[in-house]
Amino acid sequence: MRHLLTRPAILAAAAALALSACATATPYQPAGFQGQRGGYAEQRLESNRYRVSFAGNSVTTREQVEMSLLLRSAELTVQDGYDWFSTVNRATDRDVRYGVTRDPFYYERYRYWSPYWQVYHRGLWSPWSDPFGRDIDVREIDRYEASAEIVMGRGTKPADDPNAFDAREVIQNVGPRLARPN
């Protein structure tokens, strides 16, 4: 009998490990690269102005998303023959969702012989409901997307503009910190 109880637990643990191994942050890549969700996108607005965005997945941190946005802005700046860029409008959006799954280690049969098998719920004693949620797992899922409108310029970066970045320095400092697709 003990063998039958441990098999589901081992299978659930193996499945959880397999899924967690697949969960990696969105690499620095174009949006839709190899059918994956997330990545960078840009739209030219004028000869020296772009709208740039980067969307991450549920395991991509806000810092990774914002650094990816800056790196793509710097790459576009150098690609078009400019030296620096300034962010005119910049925003980072957070999308929060809640995922509810059944706890793989909670068995329905445990409810009946648990010391807490009777639960007082809405004025009734009942062995059928568990308001404490012991049989479900609720997880908050955050996804970040950053966007900016950038203006590019030539020569020395304006010293009085705190939103201005030297494009080559951004590429040198931020580029090695971001994962690329395999």
C-alpha positions as CSV (number, residue, x, y, z in Angstrom):
1,M,0.0,0.0,0.0
2,R,2.8,2.4,0.9
3,H,4.3,1.8,-2.6
4,L,1.0,3.0,-4.2
5,L,1.0,6.3,-2.2
6,T,4.6,7.2,-3.1
7,R,4.3,6.6,-6.8
8,P,2.0,9.6,-7.4
9,A,4.2,11.9,-5.3
10,I,7.3,10.8,-7.2
11,L,5.5,11.4,-10.6
12,A,4.3,14.8,-9.5
13,A,7.8,15.9,-8.3
14,A,9.3,14.7,-11.6
15,A,6.7,16.6,-13.6
16,A,7.3,19.8,-11.5
17,L,11.1,19.5,-12.1
18,A,10.6,19.0,-15.8
19,L,8.4,22.1,-16.1
20,S,10.7,24.3,-14.0
21,A,13.6,23.3,-16.2
22,C,11.7,24.7,-19.3
23,A,10.9,28.0,-17.6
24,T,13.6,30.5,-18.6
25,A,13.5,34.3,-19.0
26,T,12.8,35.7,-22.4
27,P,16.1,36.0,-24.1
28,Y,17.2,39.2,-25.9
29,Q,15.6,38.5,-29.3
30,P,13.2,40.0,-31.8
31,A,9.5,39.6,-30.9
32,G,8.1,36.3,-32.2
33,F,11.5,34.8,-32.8
34,Q,11.1,31.0,-33.4
35,G,7.4,31.4,-32.4
36,Q,8.2,32.5,-28.8
37,R,6.2,35.1,-27.0
38,G,8.1,38.2,-26.0
39,G,11.2,40.0,-27.3
40,Y,11.9,43.4,-28.8
41,A,10.1,45.4,-31.5
42,E,10.6,48.8,-32.9
43,Q,8.9,51.2,-35.3
44,R,10.6,54.2,-37.0
45,L,8.6,57.4,-36.5
46,E,11.0,59.9,-38.1
47,S,14.6,59.7,-39.5
48,N,16.0,60.0,-35.9
49,R,13.0,58.8,-33.8
50,Y,11.8,55.3,-32.9
51,R,9.2,53.7,-30.7
52,V,10.9,50.7,-29.1
53,S,9.4,48.0,-26.8
54,F,10.5,44.8,-25.1
55,A,8.0,42.2,-23.6
56,G,9.1,39.5,-21.2
57,N,7.5,36.3,-20.0
58,S,6.5,35.3,-16.5
59,V,10.0,34.6,-15.4
60,T,11.7,37.7,-16.9
61,T,12.4,40.3,-14.3
62,R,11.5,44.0,-14.6
63,E,15.3,44.8,-14.7
64,Q,15.9,42.4,-17.6
65,V,13.0,43.9,-19.5
66,E,14.2,47.5,-19.0
67,M,17.8,46.6,-19.8
68,S,16.7,44.9,-23.0
69,L,14.8,48.0,-24.0
70,L,17.9,50.2,-23.5
71,L,20.1,47.8,-25.4
72,R,17.8,47.7,-28.4
73,S,17.6,51.5,-28.4
74,A,21.4,51.7,-28.3
75,E,21.7,49.2,-31.2
76,L,19.3,51.1,-33.3
77,T,21.2,54.3,-32.6
78,V,24.5,52.9,-33.7
79,Q,23.0,51.1,-36.7
80,D,21.6,54.4,-38.0
81,G,24.9,56.2,-37.6
82,Y,24.1,58.2,-34.4
83,D,26.1,58.5,-31.1
84,W,23.5,58.9,-28.4
85,F,19.8,58.6,-27.7
86,S,17.4,60.2,-25.3
87,T,14.1,58.6,-24.0
88,V,11.2,61.0,-24.6
89,N,8.4,58.8,-23.2
90,R,9.3,55.7,-21.2
91,A,7.0,53.3,-19.4
92,T,7.1,49.8,-17.9
93,D,3.8,48.0,-17.5
94,R,3.2,45.1,-15.2
95,D,0.5,42.5,-16.1
96,V,-0.5,40.5,-13.0
97,R,-2.5,37.3,-13.3
98,Y,-3.3,34.5,-10.9
99,G,-2.9,30.9,-11.7
100,V,-4.8,28.3,-9.7
101,T,-3.8,24.7,-9.8
102,R,-4.6,21.7,-7.6
103,D,-1.9,20.9,-5.2
104,P,-0.3,17.6,-6.5
105,F,0.6,16.6,-2.9
106,Y,-2.9,16.9,-1.5
107,Y,-5.2,13.9,-1.9
108,E,-8.9,14.2,-1.7
109,R,-9.1,11.2,0.6
110,Y,-6.9,13.0,3.3
111,R,-9.8,15.4,4.0
112,Y,-11.9,12.7,5.6
113,W,-9.3,11.5,8.2
114,S,-7.5,14.8,8.8
115,P,-7.9,16.2,12.3
116,Y,-9.6,19.2,10.6
117,W,-12.1,17.1,8.5
118,Q,-15.1,19.2,9.7
119,V,-15.0,22.8,8.5
120,Y,-17.4,25.5,9.6
121,H,-18.4,27.3,6.4
122,R,-21.2,29.9,6.1
123,G,-23.0,28.7,9.2
124,L,-22.8,25.0,8.5
125,W,-20.5,22.2,9.6
126,S,-19.4,20.4,6.5
127,P,-16.8,17.8,5.6
128,W,-17.2,18.8,1.9
129,S,-15.7,22.3,1.8
130,D,-12.3,23.6,2.8
131,P,-12.1,27.4,2.9
132,F,-8.4,27.2,3.8
133,G,-7.6,26.1,0.3
134,R,-5.4,23.2,1.3
135,D,-6.1,21.4,-2.0
136,I,-5.2,24.3,-4.3
137,D,-2.1,26.3,-5.1
138,V,-2.6,30.0,-6.1
139,R,0.4,31.6,-7.8
140,E,0.8,35.3,-8.9
141,I,2.2,35.6,-12.4
142,D,3.9,38.9,-13.3
143,R,4.8,39.9,-16.9
144,Y,6.6,43.1,-17.7
145,E,6.7,45.1,-20.9
146,A,8.7,48.3,-21.3
147,S,8.3,50.8,-24.1
148,A,10.0,54.1,-25.0
149,E,10.0,56.7,-27.7
150,I,13.6,57.6,-28.4
151,V,15.3,60.5,-30.2
152,M,18.8,60.0,-31.6
153,G,21.6,62.5,-31.9
154,R,25.2,62.9,-33.1
155,G,28.2,64.1,-31.2
156,T,28.6,64.4,-27.5
157,K,25.6,63.3,-25.4
158,P,23.8,66.3,-23.8
159,A,25.2,66.7,-20.3
160,D,22.0,68.4,-19.0
161,D,19.6,65.6,-20.1
162,P,19.3,62.8,-17.5
163,N,17.4,60.7,-20.1
164,A,20.2,60.7,-22.6
165,F,22.5,57.7,-23.1
166,D,25.7,57.1,-24.9
167,A,24.8,54.3,-27.3
168,R,28.2,52.6,-27.4
169,E,28.5,52.6,-23.6
170,V,25.1,51.0,-23.2
171,I,26.0,48.3,-25.7
172,Q,29.3,47.7,-23.9
173,N,27.8,47.6,-20.4
174,V,24.4,46.1,-20.8
175,G,24.9,43.7,-23.8
176,P,27.0,41.1,-21.9
177,R,24.4,40.9,-19.1
178,L,21.5,39.7,-21.3
179,A,21.0,36.1,-22.4
180,R,20.7,35.6,-26.2
181,P,18.7,32.8,-27.8
182,N,20.5,29.4,-28.3
